[in-house]
């Protein structure tokens, strides 16, 4: 059951430009959303999160936007840097805090 | 603070053999998770422990998979017998609180890549 979907398997952007990664979910019981970043041969690392009572959360170059009515969230990275090249996973938690992950989007930032 | 440790990092076995993975969570973390990540997919929760008790094992294939966390610290995940479709990365994660808190961040280990031939 794909309750969390990342429809873009890959994204390529130029250094200094904005990267926008998208995520859709189907379960209206999800109330907490997270983004994880994964480098090769490493485990995912937590990046940023947002509660369903908010529509935006910002942390430095990273901003997550949540549109509850559309069941859509996005991660904006501005400006993008080559070190941001990684796989980004969207994840969502519901009432039991069981975390569901999307399939990931591979971001490549070109110098 | 040391991160989540896992071993081995890689394992190749033949189908019908058994295999075990070990995880040592971050010191003081009450909750430990095992995930399975098949190539091209996101991690899928297999089992969640709070201290040495099982909180959720609804997605664990119990006919072949087992896990334990006897002293509430490190944990082992076993597959017996392995099938071809078990080829995946097995990730261990830990979190400080009881997992019931939405803001309780999970910290992941580097994973064990299992190949079943």
Backbone of each chain as ProteinMPNN parsed JSONL, in Angstrom:
{"seq_chain_A": "XXXXXXXXXXXXXXXXXXXXXXXXXXXXXXXXXXXXXXXXXXXXXXXXXXXXXXXXXXXXXXXXXXXXXXXXXXXXXXXXXXXXXXXXXXXXXXXXXXXXXXXXXXXXXXX", "coords_chain_A": {"N_chain_A": [[0.852, -1.191, 0.0], [0.827, 1.963, -1.117], [1.021, 4.557, 0.59], [2.393, 6.852, 0.761], [3.774, 8.82, -1.656], [6.358, 9.46, -3.936], [6.681, 10.83, -6.832], [8.631, 11.528, -8.609], [11.459, 10.003, -9.61], [13.981, 11.033, -9.922], [15.912, 14.079, -9.908], [17.49, 16.851, -11.326], [19.49, 19.645, -10.799], [20.977, 22.903, -11.181], [23.839, 24.132, -9.492], [23.258, 26.525, -6.936], [20.729, 27.132, -7.753], [17.156, 26.66, -7.134], [15.963, 23.692, -5.57], [13.216, 21.59, -5.808], [11.422, 19.225, -4.223], [8.891, 16.832, -4.375], [5.994, 15.381, -2.734], [3.322, 13.187, -2.194], [0.457, 12.137, -0.319], [-1.9, 9.681, 0.84], [-3.337, 8.936, 3.077], [-5.467, 10.346, 5.305], [-5.134, 10.369, 8.003], [-2.538, 10.823, 8.65], [-0.419, 12.971, 10.447], [1.986, 14.122, 10.851], [4.953, 14.989, 9.28], [7.943, 14.185, 7.564], [11.234, 14.735, 6.25], [13.902, 12.854, 5.053], [17.352, 12.418, 4.38], [19.599, 10.668, 2.323], [22.789, 9.4, 1.881], [24.932, 7.433, -0.277], [25.622, 4.139, 0.921], [25.125, 4.819, 3.516], [22.915, 5.249, 6.368], [19.559, 6.656, 6.34], [19.279, 10.134, 7.194], [17.774, 12.412, 9.414], [16.177, 15.353, 8.259], [14.263, 17.564, 8.138], [11.095, 18.507, 9.521], [7.453, 18.652, 9.725], [4.482, 19.592, 11.338], [1.004, 18.768, 11.099], [-0.49, 20.941, 11.808], [0.692, 23.124, 10.878], [1.704, 25.045, 7.96], [4.093, 25.558, 6.895], [7.57, 25.119, 7.392], [10.765, 26.137, 8.289], [14.277, 25.766, 7.939], [17.185, 27.017, 7.84], [18.623, 26.583, 4.722], [16.618, 24.94, 3.951], [13.198, 24.344, 3.406], [10.022, 23.212, 4.253], [6.875, 22.703, 2.867], [3.422, 22.326, 3.485], [0.416, 21.192, 2.182], [-2.529, 20.532, 3.194], [-5.112, 20.118, 2.213], [-4.704, 19.292, -0.352], [-3.239, 17.091, 0.163], [-0.41, 17.098, 0.008], [3.061, 17.614, 0.091], [6.095, 19.538, 0.012], [9.603, 19.902, -0.442], [11.861, 22.473, -0.316], [14.979, 23.538, -1.421], [17.232, 26.001, -1.069], [20.031, 28.128, -1.519], [20.768, 25.478, -3.843], [23.357, 23.079, -3.315], [26.324, 21.282, -4.341], [26.89, 19.315, -2.398], [24.404, 18.643, -1.545], [23.513, 16.635, -3.078], [21.919, 13.639, -3.114], [19.744, 10.958, -2.001], [16.428, 11.698, -1.318], [14.002, 11.111, 1.062], [10.579, 11.181, 1.666], [8.463, 11.071, 4.495], [5.772, 9.933, 6.575], [3.748, 10.174, 9.498], [1.171, 8.645, 11.461], [-1.56, 8.277, 13.767], [-0.593, 6.172, 15.37], [2.022, 6.563, 15.142], [3.466, 5.041, 13.359], [5.798, 5.049, 10.915], [5.662, 5.887, 7.546], [7.275, 5.563, 4.467], [8.112, 7.261, 1.408], [9.233, 6.328, -1.924], [11.499, 7.658, -2.556], [13.546, 10.325, -3.947], [16.094, 10.946, -6.155], [18.38, 13.412, -5.927], [20.429, 15.425, -7.886], [22.902, 17.774, -7.849], [24.406, 19.932, -9.912], [27.652, 21.234, -10.416]], "CA_chain_A": [[0.0, 0.0, 0.0], [1.683, 3.142, -1.221], [0.33, 5.683, 1.199], [3.251, 8.017, 0.559], [4.295, 8.675, -3.017], [7.262, 10.44, -4.521], [6.502, 10.437, -8.222], [9.814, 11.817, -9.409], [12.584, 9.204, -9.118], [15.223, 11.792, -9.949], [15.836, 15.52, -10.171], [18.812, 17.431, -11.535], [19.45, 21.105, -10.796], [22.266, 23.571, -11.22], [24.264, 24.724, -8.226], [22.776, 27.876, -6.706], [19.304, 27.249, -8.07], [16.261, 26.033, -6.178], [15.523, 22.31, -5.769], [11.884, 21.351, -5.246], [11.092, 17.799, -4.199], [7.473, 16.717, -4.07], [5.522, 14.173, -2.056], [1.874, 13.117, -2.009], [0.044, 11.069, 0.582], [-3.312, 9.346, 0.669], [-3.97, 8.667, 4.356], [-5.788, 11.598, 5.981], [-4.785, 10.247, 9.422], [-1.16, 11.296, 8.85], [-0.426, 14.305, 11.031], [3.353, 14.593, 11.033], [5.648, 14.665, 8.048], [9.384, 14.335, 7.714], [12.129, 14.48, 5.134], [15.189, 12.255, 5.374], [18.348, 12.497, 3.318], [20.427, 9.469, 2.377], [23.969, 9.274, 1.027], [25.256, 6.022, -0.535], [26.245, 3.324, 1.968], [24.803, 5.338, 4.846], [21.499, 5.235, 6.669], [18.884, 7.958, 6.202], [19.427, 11.083, 8.297], [16.654, 13.34, 9.517], [16.47, 16.664, 7.701], [13.314, 18.575, 8.57], [9.756, 17.943, 9.707], [6.361, 19.604, 9.844], [3.247, 19.094, 11.913], [-0.152, 19.079, 10.253], [-1.119, 22.207, 12.208], [1.438, 24.188, 10.209], [1.801, 24.887, 6.514], [5.464, 25.842, 6.481], [8.62, 25.069, 8.402], [12.004, 26.547, 7.637], [15.506, 25.521, 8.69], [18.307, 27.395, 6.986], [18.335, 26.528, 3.29], [15.567, 23.949, 3.733], [11.846, 24.716, 3.793], [9.004, 22.24, 3.888], [5.532, 23.241, 2.746], [2.384, 21.304, 3.581], [-0.919, 21.552, 1.699], [-3.34, 19.432, 3.697], [-6.288, 19.87, 1.378], [-4.223, 18.553, -1.519], [-2.427, 15.972, 0.655], [0.838, 17.29, -0.731], [4.101, 18.408, 0.717], [7.263, 19.731, -0.83], [10.846, 20.345, 0.195], [12.591, 23.435, -1.119], [16.371, 23.748, -1.01], [17.707, 27.219, -1.727], [20.406, 27.657, -2.848], [21.235, 24.097, -3.889], [24.807, 22.919, -3.326], [26.694, 19.92, -4.771], [26.803, 18.419, -1.25], [23.013, 18.245, -1.322], [23.241, 15.486, -3.939], [21.589, 12.5, -2.256], [18.354, 10.511, -2.156], [15.567, 12.319, -0.306], [12.784, 10.347, 1.359], [9.47, 11.78, 2.377], [7.87, 10.103, 5.409], [4.59, 10.437, 7.261], [3.323, 9.441, 10.696], [-0.226, 8.785, 11.848], [-1.862, 8.223, 15.189], [0.247, 5.205, 16.073], [3.413, 6.943, 14.852], [4.084, 4.143, 12.392], [6.312, 5.943, 9.878], [5.601, 5.354, 6.182], [8.212, 6.266, 3.599], [8.017, 7.216, -0.034], [10.29, 5.561, -2.585], [12.706, 8.476, -2.646], [13.911, 11.079, -5.142], [17.542, 11.181, -6.209], [18.719, 14.786, -6.323], [21.8, 15.687, -8.341], [23.183, 19.196, -7.982], [25.571, 20.051, -10.794], [28.459, 22.446, -10.153]], "C_chain_A": [[0.89, 1.243, 0.0], [0.947, 4.345, -0.684], [1.123, 6.973, 1.053], [3.941, 7.842, -0.786], [5.216, 9.823, -3.386], [7.352, 10.072, -5.991], [7.691, 10.728, -9.113], [10.988, 11.009, -8.868], [13.882, 10.002, -9.071], [14.962, 13.246, -10.314], [17.257, 16.031, -10.309], [18.678, 18.94, -11.594], [20.876, 21.653, -10.816], [22.564, 24.164, -9.838], [23.771, 26.165, -8.117], [21.307, 28.071, -6.994], [18.463, 26.572, -6.995], [15.986, 24.577, -6.571], [14.163, 22.167, -5.099], [11.568, 19.87, -5.37], [9.654, 17.653, -3.693], [7.092, 15.363, -3.492], [4.011, 14.269, -1.906], [1.534, 11.975, -1.064], [-1.469, 10.858, 0.45], [-4.049, 9.211, 1.992], [-4.207, 9.972, 5.118], [-5.483, 11.545, 7.487], [-3.336, 10.67, 9.686], [-1.206, 12.715, 9.395], [0.98, 14.844, 11.301], [4.172, 14.082, 9.871], [7.125, 15.014, 8.176], [10.066, 14.16, 6.372], [13.437, 13.931, 5.688], [16.067, 12.327, 4.137], [19.252, 11.286, 3.446], [21.555, 9.546, 1.363], [24.234, 7.785, 0.805], [25.992, 5.37, 0.634], [26.059, 3.893, 3.377], [23.309, 5.174, 5.095], [20.874, 6.604, 6.453], [19.143, 8.836, 7.426], [18.286, 12.089, 8.246], [17.059, 14.727, 9.026], [15.551, 17.745, 8.283], [11.943, 17.925, 8.688], [8.719, 19.047, 9.789], [5.14, 18.9, 10.421], [2.082, 19.517, 11.028], [-0.853, 20.374, 10.646], [-0.402, 23.407, 11.571], [1.383, 23.985, 8.701], [3.21, 25.156, 5.997], [6.405, 25.688, 7.668], [9.95, 25.279, 7.703], [13.202, 26.261, 8.543], [16.679, 25.807, 7.758], [17.908, 27.385, 5.526], [17.143, 25.626, 2.961], [14.226, 24.451, 4.255], [10.895, 23.616, 3.35], [7.655, 22.937, 3.913], [4.535, 22.093, 2.78], [1.054, 21.874, 3.113], [-1.84, 20.391, 2.059], [-4.501, 19.107, 2.786], [-5.902, 19.065, 0.144], [-3.46, 17.294, -1.135], [-1.069, 15.966, -0.058], [1.823, 18.066, 0.136], [5.297, 18.501, -0.212], [8.426, 20.22, 0.023], [11.564, 21.266, -0.776], [14.0, 23.593, -0.552], [16.897, 24.935, -1.805], [18.858, 27.836, -0.924], [20.909, 26.226, -2.783], [22.752, 24.06, -3.993], [25.144, 21.492, -3.756], [26.609, 18.896, -3.638], [25.39, 17.998, -0.915], [22.64, 17.028, -2.175], [23.103, 14.232, -3.075], [20.202, 12.01, -2.659], [17.55, 11.099, -1.001], [14.283, 11.499, -0.174], [11.801, 11.217, 2.114], [8.882, 10.698, 3.282], [6.708, 10.746, 6.139], [4.239, 9.539, 8.438], [1.849, 9.693, 10.974], [-0.381, 8.656, 13.341], [-0.99, 7.279, 15.973], [1.729, 5.447, 15.835], [4.177, 5.917, 14.038], [4.512, 4.996, 11.195], [6.298, 5.239, 8.525], [6.468, 6.221, 5.291], [7.761, 6.214, 2.15], [9.212, 6.48, -0.611], [11.573, 6.354, -2.771], [12.852, 9.183, -3.981], [15.406, 11.337, -5.088], [17.798, 12.57, -6.758], [20.188, 14.856, -6.72], [21.953, 17.177, -8.541], [24.49, 19.338, -8.751], [26.324, 21.346, -10.532], [28.408, 23.42, -11.333]], "O_chain_A": [[1.597, 1.532, 0.965], [0.312, 5.077, -1.444], [0.574, 8.064, 1.206], [4.611, 6.838, -1.025], [4.9, 10.994, -3.178], [8.026, 9.108, -6.354], [7.763, 10.24, -10.24], [11.471, 11.296, -7.773], [14.778, 9.696, -8.285], [13.954, 13.592, -10.929], [18.129, 15.689, -9.51], [17.856, 19.466, -12.345], [21.838, 20.95, -10.508], [21.671, 24.626, -9.128], [23.852, 26.932, -9.077], [20.699, 29.043, -6.547], [18.999, 25.982, -6.057], [15.8, 24.266, -7.747], [13.983, 22.579, -3.953], [11.461, 19.33, -6.471], [9.264, 18.276, -2.705], [7.756, 14.351, -3.72], [3.484, 15.318, -1.534], [2.24, 10.967, -1.014], [-2.203, 11.742, 0.008], [-5.27, 9.357, 2.03], [-3.252, 10.63, 5.53], [-5.567, 12.567, 8.168], [-2.954, 10.855, 10.841], [-1.936, 13.563, 8.881], [1.137, 15.902, 11.911], [4.106, 12.905, 9.514], [7.499, 16.001, 8.809], [9.533, 13.513, 5.47], [14.002, 14.458, 6.647], [15.586, 12.3, 3.004], [19.634, 10.912, 4.554], [21.333, 9.728, 0.166], [23.808, 6.958, 1.611], [26.868, 5.975, 1.25], [26.753, 3.495, 4.312], [22.531, 4.985, 4.16], [21.586, 7.607, 6.39], [19.217, 8.343, 8.552], [17.888, 12.551, 7.177], [18.146, 15.214, 9.338], [16.026, 18.726, 8.855], [11.663, 16.919, 8.037], [9.055, 20.226, 9.906], [4.811, 17.774, 10.047], [2.169, 20.505, 10.299], [-1.712, 20.861, 9.911], [-0.837, 24.55, 11.71], [1.058, 22.899, 8.22], [3.485, 25.001, 4.807], [6.084, 26.072, 8.792], [10.226, 24.681, 6.664], [13.149, 26.485, 9.752], [17.105, 24.944, 6.989], [16.978, 28.083, 5.124], [16.714, 25.562, 1.809], [14.121, 24.92, 5.388], [10.956, 23.148, 2.214], [7.332, 23.666, 4.851], [4.759, 21.034, 2.193], [0.617, 22.919, 3.595], [-1.926, 19.399, 1.334], [-4.841, 17.937, 2.606], [-6.687, 18.251, -0.345], [-3.075, 16.513, -2.005], [-0.652, 14.964, -0.64], [1.468, 19.031, 0.813], [5.491, 17.667, -1.096], [8.245, 20.86, 1.059], [11.842, 20.891, -1.915], [14.179, 23.761, 0.654], [16.997, 24.893, -3.032], [18.684, 28.056, 0.275], [21.432, 25.808, -1.749], [23.362, 24.893, -4.664], [24.336, 20.585, -3.559], [26.292, 17.733, -3.883], [25.184, 17.102, -0.096], [21.563, 16.458, -2.003], [24.044, 13.82, -2.397], [19.567, 12.577, -3.547], [17.954, 11.002, 0.158], [13.583, 11.235, -1.152], [12.156, 11.898, 3.076], [8.808, 9.535, 2.885], [6.666, 11.965, 6.301], [4.405, 8.32, 8.389], [1.339, 10.792, 10.758], [0.562, 8.897, 14.095], [-0.672, 7.55, 17.131], [2.58, 4.665, 16.256], [5.408, 5.923, 14.03], [3.666, 5.601, 10.534], [6.844, 4.147, 8.372], [6.41, 7.45, 5.347], [7.116, 5.26, 1.717], [10.102, 6.056, 0.126], [12.614, 5.789, -3.105], [12.358, 8.717, -5.008], [15.922, 11.874, -4.108], [17.475, 12.868, -7.908], [21.069, 14.406, -5.988], [21.214, 17.781, -9.319], [25.547, 18.911, -8.287], [25.726, 22.418, -10.436], [29.026, 24.484, -11.283]]}, "seq_chain_B": "XXXXXXXXXXXXXXXXXXXXXXXXXXXXXXXXXXXXXXXXXXXXXXXXXXXXXXXXXXXXXXXXXXXXXXXXXXXXXXXXXXXXXXXXXXXXXXXXXXXXXXXXXXXXXXXXXXXXX", "coords_chain_B": {"N_chain_B": [[28.559, 11.653, 20.621], [27.969, 8.312, 19.943], [26.754, 6.783, 16.952], [24.065, 4.737, 15.604], [24.946, 1.406, 15.478], [25.618, -1.229, 13.181], [25.971, -4.613, 12.178], [26.644, -7.527, 10.124], [28.026, -5.396, 7.495], [27.641, -6.202, 4.92], [26.198, -9.093, 3.386], [26.157, -12.197, 1.846], [24.216, -14.851, 0.898], [22.908, -18.169, 0.23], [19.694, -19.149, -1.019], [17.383, -20.487, 1.317], [19.22, -20.706, 3.322], [20.174, -19.529, 6.626], [20.364, -16.343, 8.318], [21.707, -13.712, 10.325], [21.378, -10.488, 11.763], [22.87, -7.758, 13.469], [22.293, -5.114, 15.811], [23.21, -2.168, 17.479], [21.85, 0.265, 19.359], [21.732, 3.904, 19.748], [23.117, 5.05, 22.761], [21.005, 4.977, 25.566], [18.675, 5.26, 24.185], [15.292, 4.412, 24.022], [13.654, 3.17, 22.193], [13.706, 0.897, 19.503], [14.017, 0.113, 16.082], [13.48, -2.034, 13.282], [13.943, -1.961, 9.838], [13.097, -2.844, 6.469], [14.531, -2.317, 3.365], [13.864, -2.521, 0.157], [15.361, -2.539, -3.071], [14.893, 0.474, -4.807], [12.675, 1.19, -3.397], [11.103, 2.751, -0.514], [12.123, 2.624, 2.981], [10.62, 0.007, 4.928], [8.815, -0.611, 7.814], [9.597, -3.299, 9.91], [9.624, -4.292, 12.572], [9.105, -2.961, 15.851], [10.576, -2.12, 18.882], [10.049, -1.245, 22.28], [12.112, -0.549, 24.79], [12.589, -3.734, 26.012], [10.331, -4.829, 24.976], [7.929, -5.777, 22.453], [6.436, -3.461, 20.337], [5.217, -3.133, 17.865], [4.794, -5.461, 15.432], [3.513, -5.988, 13.131], [4.094, -6.056, 10.411], [6.025, -7.913, 10.092], [7.237, -10.813, 8.619], [6.394, -13.513, 10.084], [6.743, -16.201, 9.763], [9.254, -16.67, 8.897], [10.951, -14.677, 9.74], [12.489, -13.38, 12.669], [12.95, -11.507, 15.691], [14.782, -10.07, 18.389], [15.242, -8.36, 21.512], [16.707, -8.641, 24.013], [17.828, -7.551, 26.457], [16.987, -5.023, 26.367], [18.684, -3.366, 25.038], [20.876, -3.887, 22.729], [20.019, -5.553, 19.598], [18.917, -8.377, 17.65], [18.15, -9.484, 14.37], [16.721, -12.097, 12.639], [16.664, -14.276, 9.816], [15.176, -17.104, 8.62], [14.116, -19.816, 6.84], [16.024, -18.115, 4.291], [14.694, -16.322, 1.468], [14.723, -15.569, -2.062], [13.472, -13.094, -2.441], [14.049, -11.743, -0.146], [16.276, -10.268, -0.446], [17.72, -7.251, 0.222], [18.271, -4.054, 1.861], [18.799, -3.978, 5.274], [17.772, -1.98, 7.755], [18.512, -0.533, 10.858], [17.123, 1.441, 13.416], [16.985, 3.931, 16.005], [15.286, 5.618, 18.683], [14.877, 8.247, 21.104], [12.665, 8.531, 22.855], [9.475, 6.994, 23.533], [8.57, 6.354, 21.03], [5.908, 6.85, 20.616], [5.64, 9.481, 20.515], [5.245, 11.97, 18.19], [7.248, 13.74, 17.419], [9.539, 12.437, 18.045], [12.58, 11.783, 17.014], [13.925, 9.497, 14.679], [16.97, 7.795, 14.432], [19.143, 6.467, 12.127], [21.038, 3.491, 11.439], [23.862, 2.382, 9.349], [23.006, 0.232, 7.88], [22.533, -3.188, 6.692], [23.439, -4.855, 3.871], [21.815, -7.349, 2.268], [22.193, -10.088, 0.162], [20.531, -12.567, -1.496], [21.101, -15.553, -3.042]], "CA_chain_B": [[27.597, 10.549, 20.818], [28.096, 7.328, 18.877], [25.514, 6.53, 16.235], [23.551, 3.37, 15.596], [25.905, 0.485, 14.871], [25.048, -2.444, 12.627], [26.903, -5.54, 11.536], [27.695, -7.078, 9.209], [27.592, -4.396, 6.518], [27.231, -6.929, 3.725], [26.079, -10.528, 3.577], [25.661, -12.943, 0.685], [23.874, -16.229, 1.27], [22.067, -18.856, -0.731], [18.324, -19.312, -0.518], [17.13, -21.518, 2.332], [20.133, -20.565, 4.447], [19.752, -18.579, 7.642], [21.253, -15.195, 8.478], [21.363, -12.865, 11.473], [21.906, -9.134, 11.753], [22.982, -7.205, 14.822], [22.155, -3.661, 15.907], [23.408, -1.529, 18.777], [21.289, 1.61, 19.192], [22.359, 5.004, 20.475], [22.999, 4.843, 24.203], [19.901, 5.654, 26.228], [17.459, 5.277, 23.367], [14.376, 3.386, 24.486], [12.929, 2.5, 21.112], [14.535, 0.367, 18.424], [13.233, -0.262, 14.912], [14.098, -2.7, 12.139], [13.293, -1.679, 8.561], [13.576, -3.513, 5.254], [14.467, -1.437, 2.205], [14.088, -3.195, -1.121], [15.89, -1.609, -4.075], [13.902, 1.289, -5.494], [11.558, 1.476, -2.504], [11.449, 3.344, 0.769], [12.171, 1.665, 4.092], [9.358, -0.497, 5.451], [8.994, -1.066, 9.192], [9.358, -4.711, 10.202], [9.316, -4.477, 13.99], [9.466, -1.865, 16.737], [10.694, -2.462, 20.299], [10.26, -0.218, 23.29], [12.934, -1.292, 25.743], [12.707, -5.1, 25.507], [9.025, -5.302, 24.57], [7.518, -5.512, 21.08], [5.335, -2.509, 20.202], [4.542, -3.358, 16.582], [5.447, -6.414, 14.523], [2.444, -6.356, 12.209], [4.591, -6.259, 9.05], [7.119, -8.884, 10.145], [6.829, -12.157, 8.163], [6.781, -14.271, 11.265], [7.071, -17.587, 9.442], [10.69, -16.8, 8.612], [11.698, -13.604, 10.398], [12.336, -13.222, 14.113], [13.818, -10.46, 16.24], [14.748, -9.981, 19.845], [15.993, -7.286, 22.165], [16.55, -9.276, 25.313], [18.176, -6.719, 27.607], [16.538, -3.664, 26.125], [19.736, -2.538, 24.427], [21.082, -4.285, 21.343], [18.968, -6.39, 19.027], [19.249, -9.185, 16.49], [17.09, -9.844, 13.437], [17.103, -13.341, 11.98], [15.839, -14.784, 8.729], [15.414, -18.532, 8.49], [15.128, -19.777, 5.797], [15.958, -16.944, 3.42], [14.177, -16.442, 0.111], [15.317, -14.605, -2.992], [12.843, -11.791, -2.279], [14.547, -11.099, 1.067], [17.401, -9.418, -0.808], [17.348, -5.886, 0.592], [19.068, -3.474, 2.935], [18.087, -4.024, 6.551], [18.154, -0.799, 8.517], [18.124, -0.428, 12.257], [17.014, 2.827, 13.867], [16.602, 4.073, 17.408], [14.796, 6.931, 19.085], [15.048, 8.451, 22.535], [11.434, 8.371, 23.641], [8.753, 5.744, 23.38], [8.051, 6.13, 19.685], [4.533, 7.316, 20.525], [5.705, 10.93, 20.336], [5.471, 12.219, 16.767], [8.496, 14.477, 17.214], [10.649, 11.601, 18.474], [13.357, 11.551, 15.79], [14.585, 8.207, 14.518], [18.332, 7.849, 13.932], [19.37, 5.206, 11.424], [22.362, 2.944, 11.217], [24.238, 2.339, 7.933], [22.305, -0.862, 7.218], [23.187, -4.416, 6.225], [22.951, -5.219, 2.535], [21.698, -8.799, 2.132], [21.946, -10.645, -1.165], [20.168, -13.981, -1.44], [21.32, -16.126, -4.385]], "C_chain_B": [[27.716, 9.59, 19.641], [26.733, 7.088, 18.254], [25.057, 5.097, 16.392], [24.546, 2.487, 14.843], [25.193, -0.764, 14.362], [26.169, -3.319, 12.076], [26.17, -6.815, 11.157], [27.174, -5.998, 8.278], [27.079, -5.049, 5.249], [27.168, -8.423, 4.045], [25.509, -11.133, 2.31], [25.418, -14.37, 1.126], [23.079, -16.855, 0.133], [20.675, -19.029, -0.12], [18.24, -20.561, 0.354], [18.162, -21.503, 3.465], [19.563, -19.584, 5.459], [20.802, -17.484, 7.786], [20.772, -14.377, 9.679], [22.063, -11.536, 11.358], [21.882, -8.597, 13.178], [22.895, -5.696, 14.788], [22.411, -3.211, 17.341], [22.924, -0.09, 18.666], [22.119, 2.666, 19.915], [22.091, 4.824, 21.967], [21.849, 5.652, 24.794], [18.611, 5.708, 25.429], [16.565, 4.104, 23.727], [13.799, 2.554, 23.348], [13.878, 2.104, 19.98], [13.628, -0.165, 17.328], [14.105, -1.063, 13.942], [13.255, -2.405, 10.899], [13.91, -2.56, 7.48], [13.441, -2.528, 4.094], [14.853, -2.222, 0.959], [14.504, -2.147, -2.143], [14.774, -0.872, -4.792], [12.688, 1.639, -4.659], [12.052, 2.187, -1.251], [11.517, 2.288, 1.846], [10.772, 1.275, 4.567], [9.606, -1.058, 6.848], [8.666, -2.548, 9.322], [8.912, -4.9, 11.65], [9.822, -3.291, 14.783], [9.46, -2.378, 18.175], [10.698, -1.192, 21.137], [10.88, -0.931, 24.483], [13.009, -2.747, 25.256], [11.369, -5.686, 25.087], [8.69, -4.921, 23.137], [6.307, -4.578, 21.074], [4.514, -2.81, 18.957], [5.357, -4.338, 15.771], [4.471, -6.858, 13.453], [2.942, -6.626, 10.789], [5.788, -7.214, 9.019], [6.616, -10.241, 9.661], [7.271, -13.206, 9.178], [7.092, -15.74, 10.969], [8.564, -17.764, 9.207], [11.552, -15.774, 9.325], [11.44, -13.632, 11.904], [13.299, -12.14, 14.584], [13.691, -10.475, 17.749], [15.6, -8.829, 20.329], [15.954, -7.614, 23.659], [16.811, -8.357, 26.498], [17.789, -5.263, 27.39], [17.595, -2.759, 25.547], [19.908, -2.977, 22.979], [20.044, -5.321, 20.915], [19.534, -7.23, 17.891], [17.982, -9.46, 15.686], [17.563, -11.073, 12.681], [16.119, -13.687, 10.879], [16.19, -16.261, 8.548], [14.146, -19.239, 8.021], [14.942, -18.565, 4.891], [15.388, -17.306, 2.053], [14.821, -15.374, -0.762], [14.777, -13.187, -2.746], [13.246, -11.072, -0.983], [15.776, -10.229, 0.783], [17.007, -7.959, -0.626], [18.42, -5.332, 1.519], [18.218, -3.483, 4.196], [18.647, -2.92, 7.437], [17.66, -0.911, 9.948], [18.079, 1.051, 12.619], [16.68, 2.841, 15.35], [16.096, 5.487, 17.669], [14.768, 7.016, 20.603], [13.816, 8.082, 23.329], [10.741, 7.064, 23.264], [8.193, 5.493, 22.004], [6.64, 6.637, 19.502], [4.483, 8.815, 20.298], [6.08, 11.222, 18.901], [6.823, 12.872, 16.504], [9.722, 13.678, 17.64], [11.443, 11.152, 17.243], [13.996, 10.171, 15.807], [15.947, 8.423, 13.872], [18.671, 6.471, 13.367], [20.839, 4.804, 11.431], [22.643, 2.853, 9.721], [23.573, 1.201, 7.167], [23.186, -2.063, 6.915], [22.582, -4.771, 4.883], [22.984, -6.738, 2.412], [21.411, -9.16, 0.68], [21.685, -12.127, -1.004], [20.239, -14.546, -2.86], [20.548, -17.421, -4.567]], "O_chain_B": [[27.583, 9.994, 18.485], [25.7, 7.173, 18.919], [25.59, 4.341, 17.204], [24.935, 2.791, 13.715], [24.291, -1.291, 15.012], [27.178, -2.824, 11.575], [25.175, -7.162, 11.793], [25.975, -5.717, 8.28], [26.192, -4.518, 4.581], [27.948, -8.948, 4.84], [24.513, -10.654, 1.767], [26.311, -15.023, 1.666], [22.639, -16.174, -0.794], [20.5, -19.052, 1.098], [18.943, -21.548, 0.137], [17.996, -22.209, 4.459], [18.584, -18.892, 5.181], [21.966, -17.665, 7.428], [19.584, -14.359, 10.0], [23.206, -11.461, 10.91], [21.006, -8.93, 13.977], [23.368, -5.064, 13.844], [21.894, -3.798, 18.291], [23.53, 0.703, 17.946], [23.088, 2.348, 20.606], [20.979, 4.489, 22.376], [21.732, 6.855, 24.556], [17.578, 6.149, 25.931], [17.002, 2.954, 23.741], [13.494, 1.375, 23.523], [14.735, 2.884, 19.564], [12.61, -0.804, 17.596], [15.3, -0.806, 13.8], [12.035, -2.571, 10.9], [15.07, -2.962, 7.561], [12.367, -1.97, 3.868], [16.023, -2.541, 0.744], [14.053, -1.003, -2.089], [13.839, -1.479, -5.314], [11.771, 2.304, -5.139], [13.249, 2.223, -0.964], [11.026, 1.174, 1.658], [9.861, 2.102, 4.604], [10.5, -1.882, 7.042], [7.601, -3.0, 8.901], [7.93, -5.594, 11.915], [10.837, -2.686, 14.439], [8.49, -2.983, 18.632], [11.284, -0.183, 20.745], [10.262, -1.797, 25.101], [13.475, -2.964, 24.137], [11.261, -6.892, 24.863], [9.112, -3.87, 22.656], [5.29, -4.854, 21.711], [3.284, -2.754, 18.979], [6.513, -4.059, 15.453], [4.578, -7.965, 12.925], [2.287, -7.347, 10.036], [6.483, -7.3, 8.007], [5.664, -10.776, 10.229], [8.391, -13.714, 9.12], [7.638, -16.443, 11.819], [9.084, -18.875, 9.305], [12.754, -15.98, 9.495], [10.32, -13.874, 12.351], [14.328, -11.889, 13.957], [12.656, -10.835, 18.31], [16.537, -8.387, 19.664], [15.27, -6.96, 24.446], [16.055, -8.396, 27.468], [18.212, -4.38, 28.135], [17.448, -1.537, 25.552], [19.188, -2.51, 22.097], [19.308, -5.878, 21.729], [20.51, -6.844, 17.248], [16.898, -9.641, 16.24], [18.671, -11.094, 12.145], [14.919, -13.434, 10.983], [17.351, -16.617, 8.35], [13.166, -19.255, 8.766], [13.833, -18.052, 4.747], [15.565, -18.415, 1.55], [15.389, -14.402, -0.263], [15.519, -12.208, -2.83], [12.838, -9.935, -0.748], [16.26, -9.531, 1.674], [16.06, -7.487, -1.256], [19.35, -6.037, 1.912], [17.066, -3.05, 4.186], [19.82, -2.923, 7.813], [16.532, -1.331, 10.204], [18.921, 1.826, 12.165], [16.151, 1.865, 15.883], [16.443, 6.427, 16.955], [14.652, 6.006, 21.298], [13.904, 7.403, 24.352], [11.369, 6.146, 22.736], [7.433, 4.546, 21.801], [6.197, 6.839, 18.371], [3.443, 9.367, 19.938], [7.125, 10.772, 18.433], [7.468, 12.595, 15.493], [10.837, 14.197, 17.597], [11.021, 10.249, 16.52], [14.537, 9.735, 16.823], [16.064, 9.148, 12.884], [18.509, 5.45, 14.035], [21.743, 5.64, 11.428], [21.787, 3.197, 8.906], [23.574, 1.201, 5.936], [24.413, -1.968, 6.886], [21.372, -4.964, 4.763], [24.054, -7.345, 2.447], [20.505, -8.61, 0.054], [22.505, -12.858, -0.45], [19.537, -14.086, -3.761], [20.616, -18.036, -5.631]]}, "name": "protein", "num_of_chains": 2, "seq": "XXXXXXXXXXXXXXXXXXXXXXXXXXXXXXXXXXXXXXXXXXXXXXXXXXXXXXXXXXXXXXXXXXXXXXXXXXXXXXXXXXXXXXXXXXXXXXXXXXXXXXXXXXXXXXXXXXXXXXXXXXXXXXXXXXXXXXXXXXXXXXXXXXXXXXXXXXXXXXXXXXXXXXXXXXXXXXXXXXXXXXXXXXXXXXXXXXXXXXXXXXXXXXXXXXXXXXXXXXXXXXXXXXXX"}
